[in-house]
Amino acid sequence: MDAPAPDHPPAGASPLDCVLGFIRVLESGGGGARLRPFLADSFLLVEAPHLLAPEGSTRTLSEVLAGADQSSDVVADQEFVIRRTTCEGGRVAVEADWSATVQMDLRYWDRGEVIRARTSSVFEVRDGLIISQNSYDCYYR
């Protein structure tokens, strides 16, 4: 059995370790309270347009945390398979395959189906906290 995802980045964690810890908390279904220690007060998530959000979206810290608290109503058994990471200073790029089981009927998936996406995200980390995430998701149908 895997160890539970940490509830905060380890002291002195590298930007990559901070981002990977954040992803593991997401994967474990961690709600807003467990994600909060990884994120700066000014955190901003920008999602490029994709199948589930054709206009894209921009969300603040409070919106992201509220969404995390509701995520278990939408998906379960999330898994991120990290394909590649690239780091430059406080910038971390992550390419991953994501999957989850849908907990409710969505536009293109029915409850119980597995949803899959290839994701790429660019994170900015400063002083041990993630200050931004720009995500580019490609969902498979």
HELIX and SHEET records of a PDB file:
HELIX    1   1 PRO A   15  GLU A   27  1                                  13    
HELIX    2   2 GLY A   32  LEU A   35  1                                   4    
HELIX    3   3 ARG A   36  PHE A   38  5                                   3    
HELIX    4   4 LEU A   61  VAL A   74  1                                  14    
SHEET    1   A 6 SER A  57  THR A  60  0                                        
SHEET    2   A 6 LEU A  39  GLU A  47 -1                                        
SHEET    3   A 6 LEU A 129  TYR A 140  1                                        
SHEET    4   A 6 VAL A 114  ARG A 126 -1                                        
SHEET    5   A 6 ARG A  91  VAL A 102 -1                                        
SHEET    6   A 6 VAL A  75  GLU A  88 -1                                        
END                                                                             
